């Protein structure tokens, strides 16, 4: 499940996400905002980004990201 998909249709994708996590669906005040997602590539310094990529190495591709 990609963050971009969550941003595109939060109510429907939220239901799918919660089902995947095995929790009951409920309306949330927060939503994903697509304009914020575009600014996240440079959010971490190179060392932190490398640590994240190493730690989540198997998860990132499973979520549809290169």
N, CA, C and O atoms as a printed pandas DataFrame, in Angstrom:
     atom_number atom_name residue_name chain_id  residue_number  x_coord  y_coord  z_coord
0              1         N          UNK        A               1    0.848   -1.161    0.000
1              2        CA          UNK        A               1    0.000    0.000    0.000
2              3         C          UNK        A               1    0.897    1.228    0.000
3              4         O          UNK        A               1    1.717    1.409    0.901
4              5         N          UNK        A               2    0.739    2.062   -1.005
5              6        CA          UNK        A               2    1.579    3.242   -1.161
6              7         C          UNK        A               2    0.911    4.465   -0.541
7              8         O          UNK        A               2   -0.313    4.601   -0.538
8              9         N          UNK        A               3    1.742    5.333   -0.028
9             10        CA          UNK        A               3    1.229    6.568    0.558
10            11         C          UNK        A               3    0.463    7.389   -0.471
11            12         O          UNK        A               3   -0.521    8.050   -0.138
12            13         N          UNK        A               4    0.912    7.346   -1.718
13            14        CA          UNK        A               4    0.223    8.092   -2.775
14            15         C          UNK        A               4   -1.200    7.583   -2.968
15            16         O          UNK        A               4   -2.112    8.363   -3.245
16            17         N          UNK        A               5   -1.387    6.275   -2.820
17            18        CA          UNK        A               5   -2.735    5.712   -2.926
18            19         C          UNK        A               5   -3.601    6.142   -1.748
19            20         O          UNK        A               5   -4.788    6.424   -1.908
20            21         N          UNK        A               6   -2.996    6.189   -0.567
21            22        CA          UNK        A               6   -3.730    6.671    0.608
22            23         C          UNK        A               6   -4.165    8.116    0.411
23            24         O          UNK        A               6   -5.283    8.493    0.764
24            25         N          UNK        A               7   -3.277    8.918   -0.154
25            26        CA          UNK        A               7   -3.598   10.334   -0.380
26            27         C          UNK        A               7   -4.687   10.498   -1.424
27            28         O          UNK        A               7   -5.519   11.399   -1.321
28            29         N          UNK        A               8   -4.687    9.633   -2.428
29            30        CA          UNK        A               8   -5.653    9.761   -3.524
30            31         C          UNK        A               8   -7.088    9.484   -3.078
31            32         O          UNK        A               8   -8.026   10.109   -3.572
32            33         N          UNK        A               9   -7.257    8.553   -2.151
33            34        CA          UNK        A               9   -8.612    8.192   -1.711
34            35         C          UNK        A               9   -8.549    7.687   -0.273
35            36         O          UNK        A               9   -8.692    6.490   -0.023
36            37         N          UNK        A              10   -8.336    8.596    0.662
37            38        CA          UNK        A              10   -8.139    8.224    2.056
38            39         C          UNK        A              10   -9.260    7.366    2.628
39            40         O          UNK        A              10   -8.961    6.338    3.235
40            41         N          UNK        A              11  -10.539    7.727    2.472
41            42        CA          UNK        A              11  -11.578    6.901    3.121
42            43         C          UNK        A              11  -11.544    5.437    2.667
43            44         O          UNK        A              11  -11.599    4.533    3.501
44            45         N          UNK        A              12  -11.456    5.201    1.378
45            46        CA          UNK        A              12  -11.451    3.830    0.877
46            47         C          UNK        A              12  -10.149    3.119    1.221
47            48         O          UNK        A              12  -10.165    1.967    1.655
48            49         N          UNK        A              13   -9.032    3.792    1.033
49            50        CA          UNK        A              13   -7.744    3.188    1.320
50            51         C          UNK        A              13   -7.555    2.961    2.819
51            52         O          UNK        A              13   -6.898    2.003    3.224
52            53         N          UNK        A              14   -8.123    3.831    3.632
53            54        CA          UNK        A              14   -8.062    3.653    5.083
54            55         C          UNK        A              14   -8.725    2.343    5.475
55            56         O          UNK        A              14   -8.195    1.589    6.290
56            57         N          UNK        A              15   -9.887    2.078    4.890
57            58        CA          UNK        A              15  -10.584    0.830    5.183
58            59         C          UNK        A              15   -9.705   -0.372    4.816
59            60         O          UNK        A              15   -9.612   -1.337    5.575
60            61         N          UNK        A              16   -9.065   -0.303    3.650
61            62        CA          UNK        A              16   -8.196   -1.403    3.216
62            63         C          UNK        A              16   -6.986   -1.538    4.133
63            64         O          UNK        A              16   -6.584   -2.649    4.477
64            65         N          UNK        A              17   -6.416   -0.421    4.523
65            66        CA          UNK        A              17   -5.255   -0.428    5.411
66            67         C          UNK        A              17   -5.617   -1.043    6.758
67            68         O          UNK        A              17   -4.901   -1.908    7.262
68            69         N          UNK        A              18   -6.717   -0.602    7.335
69            70        CA          UNK        A              18   -7.117   -1.118    8.637
70            71         C          UNK        A              18   -7.436   -2.614    8.559
71            72         O          UNK        A              18   -7.132   -3.367    9.484
72            73         N          UNK        A              19   -8.052   -3.038    7.444
73            74        CA          UNK        A              19   -8.333   -4.457    7.267
74            75         C          UNK        A              19   -7.026   -5.242    7.188
75            76         O          UNK        A              19   -6.900   -6.305    7.796
76            77         N          UNK        A              20   -6.061   -4.724    6.446
77            78        CA          UNK        A              20   -4.758   -5.366    6.326
78            79         C          UNK        A              20   -4.078   -5.488    7.688
79            80         O          UNK        A              20   -3.411   -6.484    7.970
80            81         N          UNK        A              21   -4.249   -4.479    8.522
81            82        CA          UNK        A              21   -3.651   -4.479    9.855
82            83         C          UNK        A              21   -4.458   -5.296   10.865
83            84         O          UNK        A              21   -3.992   -5.562   11.973
84            85         N          UNK        A              22   -5.667   -5.689   10.474
85            86        CA          UNK        A              22   -6.499   -6.492   11.365
86            87         C          UNK        A              22   -7.157   -5.688   12.461
87            88         O          UNK        A              22   -7.429   -6.211   13.541
88            89         N          UNK        A              23   -7.417   -4.411   12.191
89            90        CA          UNK        A              23   -8.095   -3.575   13.185
90            91         C          UNK        A              23   -9.411   -3.071   12.601
91            92         O          UNK        A              23   -9.578   -2.998   11.383
92            93         N          UNK        A              24  -10.330   -2.729   13.481
93            94        CA          UNK        A              24  -11.616   -2.205   13.040
94            95         C          UNK        A              24  -11.433   -0.857   12.363
95            96         O          UNK        A              24  -10.610   -0.040   12.776
96            97         N          UNK        A              25  -12.215   -0.643   11.318
97            98        CA          UNK        A              25  -12.189    0.641   10.613
98            99         C          UNK        A              25  -12.957    1.679   11.415
99           100         O          UNK        A              25  -13.996    1.384   12.006
100          101         N          UNK        A              26  -12.441    2.875   11.427
101          102        CA          UNK        A              26  -13.168    3.986   12.019
102          103         C          UNK        A              26  -12.693    5.262   11.352
103          104         O          UNK        A              26  -11.541    5.358   10.928
104          105         N          UNK        A              27  -13.573    6.233   11.261
105          106        CA          UNK        A              27  -13.233    7.508   10.638
106          107         C          UNK        A              27  -12.154    8.196   11.467
107          108         O          UNK        A              27  -12.181    8.165   12.698
108          109         N          UNK        A              28  -11.222    8.807   10.782
109          110        CA          UNK        A              28  -10.140    9.524   11.458
110          111         C          UNK        A              28  -10.166   10.985   11.055
111          112         O          UNK        A              28  -10.607   11.336    9.961
112          113         N          UNK        A              29   -9.690   11.826   11.948
113          114        CA          UNK        A              29   -9.630   13.255   11.628
114          115         C          UNK        A              29   -8.524   13.538   10.633
115          116         O          UNK        A              29   -8.663   14.404    9.770
116          117         N          UNK        A              30   -7.437   12.816   10.752
117          118        CA          UNK        A              30   -6.297   13.044    9.874
118          119         C          UNK        A              30   -6.512   12.374    8.525
119          120         O          UNK        A              30   -7.169   11.338    8.423
120          121         N          UNK        A              31   -5.952   12.980    7.506
121          122        CA          UNK        A              31   -5.962   12.407    6.168
122          123         C          UNK        A              31   -4.575   12.545    5.572
123          124         O          UNK        A              31   -3.748   13.304    6.076
124          125         N          UNK        A              32   -4.324   11.819    4.510
125          126        CA          UNK        A              32   -3.095   12.004    3.769
126          127         C          UNK        A              32   -3.305   13.156    2.803
127          128         O          UNK        A              32   -4.356   13.254    2.170
128          129         N          UNK        A              33   -2.332   14.011    2.687
129          130        CA          UNK        A              33   -2.415   15.155    1.788
130          131         C          UNK        A              33   -1.347   15.001    0.708
131          132         O          UNK        A              33   -0.151   15.018    0.999
132          133         N          UNK        A              34   -1.794   14.850   -0.545
133          134        CA          UNK        A              34   -0.865   14.540   -1.622
134          135         C          UNK        A              34    0.190   15.617   -1.816
135          136         O          UNK        A              34    1.317   15.297   -2.195
136          137         N          UNK        A              35   -0.134   16.886   -1.571
137          138        CA          UNK        A              35    0.865   17.942   -1.766
138          139         C          UNK        A              35    2.008   17.825   -0.757
139          140         O          UNK        A              35    3.115   18.289   -1.027
140          141         N          UNK        A              36    1.759   17.221    0.380
141          142        CA          UNK        A              36    2.805   17.021    1.380
142          143         C          UNK        A              36    3.727   15.874    0.965
143          144         O          UNK        A              36    4.927   15.916    1.236
144          145         N          UNK        A              37    3.179   14.862    0.317
145          146        CA          UNK        A              37    3.973   13.715   -0.104
146          147         C          UNK        A              37    5.068   14.107   -1.081
147          148         O          UNK        A              37    6.142   13.506   -1.079
148          149         N          UNK        A              38    4.815   15.090   -1.904
149          150        CA          UNK        A              38    5.791   15.497   -2.909
150          151         C          UNK        A              38    7.046   16.082   -2.279
151          152         O          UNK        A              38    8.087   16.147   -2.933
152          153         N          UNK        A              39    6.973   16.501   -1.047
153          154        CA          UNK        A              39    8.095   17.151   -0.377
154          155         C          UNK        A              39    8.876   16.220    0.535
155          156         O          UNK        A              39    9.716   16.693    1.301
156          157         N          UNK        A              40    8.638   14.941    0.486
157          158        CA          UNK        A              40    9.248   14.053    1.461
158          159         C          UNK        A              40   10.574   13.445    1.035
159          160         O          UNK        A              40   11.276   12.888    1.879
160          161         N          UNK        A              41   10.948   13.527   -0.240
161          162        CA          UNK        A              41   12.186   12.897   -0.692
162          163         C          UNK        A              41   13.417   13.429    0.011
163          164         O          UNK        A              41   14.347   12.666    0.273
164          165         N          UNK        A              42   13.452   14.690    0.318
165          166        CA          UNK        A              42   14.614   15.292    0.958
166          167         C          UNK        A              42   14.412   15.487    2.465
167          168         O          UNK        A              42   15.096   16.299    3.087
168          169         N          UNK        A              43   13.491   14.754    3.032
169          170        CA          UNK        A              43   13.156   14.916    4.439
170          171         C          UNK        A              43   14.281   14.445    5.358
171          172         O          UNK        A              43   14.443   14.986    6.452
172          173         N          UNK        A              44   15.056   13.452    4.938
173          174        CA          UNK        A              44   16.109   12.890    5.779
174          175         C          UNK        A              44   17.486   13.170    5.197
175          176         O          UNK        A              44   17.655   13.251    3.981
176          177         N          UNK        A              45   18.462   13.315    6.073
177          178        CA          UNK        A              45   19.838   13.454    5.604
178          179         C          UNK        A              45   20.275   12.103    5.030
179          180         O          UNK        A              45   19.638   11.089    5.313
180          181         N          UNK        A              46   21.343   12.066    4.231
181          182        CA          UNK        A              46   21.752   10.819    3.566
182          183         C          UNK        A              46   21.988    9.648    4.531
183          184         O          UNK        A              46   21.617    8.518    4.213
184          185         N          UNK        A              47   22.592    9.889    5.692
185          186        CA          UNK        A              47   22.846    8.815    6.650
186          187         C          UNK        A              47   21.564    8.222    7.200
187          188         O          UNK        A              47   21.444    7.003    7.321
188          189         N          UNK        A              48   20.604    9.073    7.533
189          190        CA          UNK        A              48   19.326    8.606    8.061
190          191         C          UNK        A              48   18.551    7.857    6.984
191          192         O          UNK        A              48   17.943    6.822    7.256
192          193         N          UNK        A              49   18.575    8.376    5.775
193          194        CA          UNK        A              49   17.879    7.713    4.670
194          195         C          UNK        A              49   18.473    6.318    4.432
195          196         O          UNK        A              49   17.732    5.364    4.194
196          197         N          UNK        A              50   19.790    6.198    4.494
197          198        CA          UNK        A              50   20.444    4.902    4.310
198          199         C          UNK        A              50   20.023    3.925    5.406
199          200         O          UNK        A              50   19.739    2.760    5.128
200          201         N          UNK        A              51   19.982    4.400    6.649
201          202        CA          UNK        A              51   19.548    3.555    7.762
202          203         C          UNK        A              51   18.114    3.074    7.555
203          204         O          UNK        A              51   17.812    1.901    7.776
204          205         N          UNK        A              52   17.249    3.960    7.141
205          206        CA          UNK        A              52   15.848    3.605    6.906
206          207         C          UNK        A              52   15.755    2.567    5.795
207          208         O          UNK        A              52   15.027    1.582    5.918
208          209         N          UNK        A              53   16.494    2.788    4.708
209          210        CA          UNK        A              53   16.443    1.858    3.587
210          211         C          UNK        A              53   16.997    0.491    3.974
211          212         O          UNK        A              53   16.489   -0.528    3.506
212          213         N          UNK        A              54   18.028    0.448    4.818
213          214        CA          UNK        A              54   18.566   -0.828    5.277
214          215         C          UNK        A              54   17.568   -1.530    6.199
215          216         O          UNK        A              54   17.342   -2.735    6.082
216          217         N          UNK        A              55   16.982   -0.774    7.104
217          218        CA          UNK        A              55   16.056   -1.340    8.080
218          219         C          UNK        A              55   14.779   -1.844    7.415
219          220         O          UNK        A              55   14.251   -2.892    7.785
220          221         N          UNK        A              56   14.291   -1.097    6.439
221          222        CA          UNK        A              56   13.039   -1.448    5.785
222          223         C          UNK        A              56   13.269   -2.054    4.402
223          224         O          UNK        A              56   12.371   -2.044    3.560
224          225         N          UNK        A              57   14.467   -2.577    4.169
225          226        CA          UNK        A              57   14.836   -3.101    2.861
226          227         C          UNK        A              57   13.843   -4.073    2.258
227          228         O          UNK        A              57   13.594   -4.026    1.053
228          229         N          UNK        A              58   13.275   -4.946    3.056
229          230        CA          UNK        A              58   12.305   -5.902    2.539
230          231         C          UNK        A              58   10.900   -5.356    2.450
231          232         O          UNK        A              58   10.075   -5.872    1.695
232          233         N          UNK        A              59   10.624   -4.322    3.210
233          234        CA          UNK        A              59    9.279   -3.760    3.247
234          235         C          UNK        A              59    9.044   -2.778    2.111
235          236         O          UNK        A              59    7.962   -2.750    1.525
236          237         N          UNK        A              60   10.055   -1.971    1.798
237          238        CA          UNK        A              60    9.899   -0.917    0.782
238          239         C          UNK        A              60    9.442   -1.491   -0.557
239          240         O          UNK        A              60    8.463   -0.991   -1.111
240          241         N          UNK        A              61   10.112   -2.538   -1.116
241          242        CA          UNK        A              61    9.651   -3.102   -2.377
242          243         C          UNK        A              61    8.243   -3.732   -2.275
243          244         O          UNK        A              61    7.456   -3.678   -3.220
244          245         N          UNK        A              62    7.956   -4.319   -1.126
245          246        CA          UNK        A              62    6.641   -4.932   -0.940
246          247         C          UNK        A              62    5.519   -3.903   -0.972
247          248         O          UNK        A              62    4.368   -4.228   -1.265
248          249         N          UNK        A              63    5.870   -2.655   -0.665
249          250        CA          UNK        A              63    4.895   -1.575   -0.684
250          251         C          UNK        A              63    4.789   -0.914   -2.069
251          252         O          UNK        A              63    4.015    0.024   -2.258
252          253         N          UNK        A              64    5.576   -1.413   -3.033
253          254        CA          UNK        A              64    5.471   -0.901   -4.390
254          255         C          UNK        A              64    6.432    0.208   -4.736
255          256         O          UNK        A              64    6.289    0.854   -5.774
256          257         N          UNK        A              65    7.430    0.443   -3.864
257          258        CA          UNK        A              65    8.415    1.489   -4.134
258          259         C          UNK        A              65    9.705    0.855   -4.613
259          260         O          UNK        A              65   10.052   -0.262   -4.229
260          261         N          UNK        A              66   10.419    1.601   -5.474
261          262        CA          UNK        A              66   11.709    1.107   -5.983
262          263         C          UNK        A              66   12.783    1.329   -4.957
263          264         O          UNK        A              66   13.940    0.983   -5.191
